[in-house]
């Protein structure tokens, strides 16, 4: 085989392997309001994305995925909303940032869609303020409809470091353990 043909064959094989490897990775939709603020986008999002990617997940961050939409064109908001809904539907799971009092409305809609679709649901809140009337849950009880009744704490994260904890539900789900990420 001529040297160039061998190189092209190897490049083609490498590209095919990369496609197969990428398509086999689980996808997680990172529902968050951080793309609206330059500070949050540049300081908070990268650390969250890196933690999720370190578990072998392909992270679908909506502000990155929708940056191709021209905000000066009429109808841009509707196109973004539909794209985000499609991504929530097509992702394997959702990781929702539920900081704030109350948490961001868009994140709540995305979380509601994921719960209605039966997607594995993981919540992140490092905001110490309580947003609930319940003594059991730190947030509105409806947000916990996508988590198991018992052991919901394994699906609830309060620090970036905790995201990669191997004994919590997200890492178990990322490894393909069948009970992790299941609604009950």
C-alpha positions as CSV (number, residue, x, y, z in Angstrom):
1,X,0.0,0.0,0.0
2,X,1.4,3.5,-0.9
3,X,2.3,5.6,2.2
4,X,-0.4,8.2,1.5
5,X,-3.1,5.5,1.2
6,X,-2.0,4.1,4.6
7,X,-2.1,7.5,6.2
8,X,-5.6,8.2,4.7
9,X,-6.8,4.8,5.8
10,X,-5.5,5.4,9.4
11,X,-7.1,8.9,9.5
12,X,-10.4,7.4,8.3
13,X,-10.2,4.7,11.0
14,X,-9.4,7.2,13.7
15,X,-12.3,9.4,12.6
16,X,-14.7,6.5,12.6
17,X,-13.5,5.5,16.1
18,X,-14.0,9.0,17.3
19,X,-17.6,9.1,15.9
20,X,-18.4,5.7,17.5
21,X,-16.9,6.7,20.9
22,X,-18.7,10.0,20.9
23,X,-22.0,8.5,19.9
24,X,-21.8,6.0,22.7
25,X,-21.2,8.6,25.4
26,X,-24.3,9.5,27.5
27,X,-25.6,13.0,27.0
28,X,-26.6,15.2,29.8
29,X,-28.5,18.5,29.4
30,X,-27.1,21.2,31.7
31,X,-30.1,23.3,32.5
32,X,-28.8,26.6,33.9
33,X,-29.2,30.4,33.8
34,X,-25.5,31.1,33.7
35,X,-25.2,32.0,30.0
36,X,-27.0,35.3,30.6
37,X,-24.1,36.7,32.6
38,X,-20.6,37.0,31.2
39,X,-19.1,36.5,34.7
40,X,-21.1,33.4,35.4
41,X,-20.5,32.1,31.8
42,X,-16.8,32.4,32.1
43,X,-16.3,31.5,35.8
44,X,-19.0,29.1,36.8
45,X,-20.0,27.2,33.7
46,X,-16.5,25.8,32.8
47,X,-16.1,24.2,36.2
48,X,-19.5,22.6,36.1
49,X,-19.0,21.3,32.5
50,X,-15.5,20.0,33.4
51,X,-16.9,18.1,36.4
52,X,-19.7,16.5,34.3
53,X,-17.3,15.7,31.4
54,X,-14.9,14.0,33.9
55,X,-17.6,11.4,34.4
56,X,-17.4,10.6,30.7
57,X,-20.5,12.5,29.8
58,X,-21.2,14.6,26.7
59,X,-22.5,17.9,28.2
60,X,-25.2,19.8,26.2
61,X,-25.0,23.3,27.5
62,X,-27.8,25.3,25.9
63,X,-26.0,28.7,25.6
64,X,-23.1,27.0,23.7
65,X,-25.5,24.9,21.6
66,X,-27.6,27.9,20.6
67,X,-24.9,30.4,19.9
68,X,-25.5,30.0,16.2
69,X,-28.9,31.7,16.4
70,X,-28.8,35.3,15.3
71,X,-30.4,37.3,18.1
72,X,-31.1,40.2,15.8
73,X,-33.5,38.2,13.6
74,X,-37.2,38.2,14.4
75,X,-38.4,35.0,16.1
76,X,-35.0,34.2,17.6
77,X,-36.5,33.6,21.1
78,X,-38.9,31.1,19.8
79,X,-36.2,29.2,17.9
80,X,-34.0,29.0,21.0
81,X,-37.0,27.8,23.1
82,X,-37.7,25.0,20.6
83,X,-34.0,24.1,20.3
84,X,-33.8,23.8,24.1
85,X,-36.9,21.7,24.3
86,X,-35.5,19.4,21.6
87,X,-32.3,19.1,23.5
88,X,-34.0,18.2,26.7
89,X,-36.0,15.6,24.8
90,X,-33.0,14.1,23.0
91,X,-30.5,14.1,25.9
92,X,-30.2,11.0,28.1
93,X,-30.6,13.0,31.4
94,X,-30.8,16.4,32.9
95,X,-28.5,18.1,35.4
96,X,-30.4,21.3,36.6
97,X,-28.8,24.2,38.4
98,X,-31.6,25.3,40.8
99,X,-30.0,28.2,42.6
100,X,-31.9,31.4,43.3
101,X,-35.1,32.3,45.1
102,X,-36.9,31.1,43.2
103,X,-34.7,29.2,40.7
104,X,-34.6,30.4,37.1
105,X,-38.0,30.0,35.3
106,X,-36.4,28.6,32.1
107,X,-34.5,25.9,34.1
108,X,-37.8,25.0,35.9
109,X,-39.6,24.5,32.5
110,X,-36.7,22.4,31.2
111,X,-36.7,20.3,34.4
112,X,-40.5,19.9,34.1
113,X,-40.1,18.6,30.6
114,X,-37.4,16.1,31.6
115,X,-39.5,14.9,34.6
116,X,-42.5,14.5,32.4
117,X,-40.4,12.5,29.9
118,X,-39.1,10.3,32.7
119,X,-35.5,11.4,32.2
120,X,-32.9,10.7,34.9
121,X,-32.8,13.9,36.9
122,X,-30.0,15.4,39.0
123,X,-30.3,18.7,40.9
124,X,-27.5,21.1,41.9
125,X,-27.9,23.9,44.4
126,X,-25.1,25.5,46.3
127,X,-27.3,28.4,47.4
128,X,-27.9,28.1,51.1
129,X,-31.2,29.9,51.1
130,X,-34.3,27.6,51.6
131,X,-37.1,27.9,49.0
132,X,-39.7,25.6,50.5
133,X,-42.4,25.1,53.0
134,X,-41.4,21.5,53.4
135,X,-39.2,20.3,56.3
136,X,-38.0,17.4,54.2
137,X,-36.9,19.1,50.9
138,X,-34.7,22.2,50.4
139,X,-36.7,23.3,47.3
140,X,-40.3,23.2,46.1
141,X,-41.4,19.7,46.5
142,X,-42.5,19.4,42.8
143,X,-38.8,19.5,41.8
144,X,-38.3,16.2,43.6
145,X,-40.9,14.4,41.5
146,X,-38.1,13.3,39.1
147,X,-36.1,11.8,42.0
148,X,-36.7,8.7,44.0
149,X,-38.8,9.1,47.1
150,X,-36.1,7.4,49.3
151,X,-32.5,8.3,48.7
152,X,-33.2,11.5,46.8
153,X,-30.1,13.0,48.4
154,X,-28.0,10.9,46.1
155,X,-29.4,12.9,43.2
156,X,-29.0,16.3,44.9
157,X,-25.6,18.1,44.7
158,X,-24.4,21.0,46.8
159,X,-20.9,21.6,45.5
160,X,-19.0,21.2,42.3
161,X,-16.6,18.7,44.0
162,X,-19.6,16.5,44.9
163,X,-20.6,16.1,41.2
164,X,-17.8,13.6,40.7
165,X,-18.4,11.7,43.9
166,X,-18.3,8.0,42.7
167,X,-20.9,6.9,45.3
168,X,-23.6,9.3,44.2
169,X,-26.3,8.7,41.6
170,X,-24.8,10.7,38.7
171,X,-21.5,8.8,38.7
172,X,-23.4,5.5,39.0
173,X,-25.7,6.5,36.1
174,X,-22.7,7.6,34.0
175,X,-21.1,4.1,34.6
176,X,-24.3,2.5,33.4
177,X,-25.5,1.1,36.7
178,X,-29.2,0.3,36.1
179,X,-30.8,1.6,39.3
180,X,-29.1,5.0,39.1
181,X,-31.2,7.8,37.6
182,X,-34.4,5.9,37.8
183,X,-37.6,7.6,38.9
184,X,-39.6,5.7,41.5
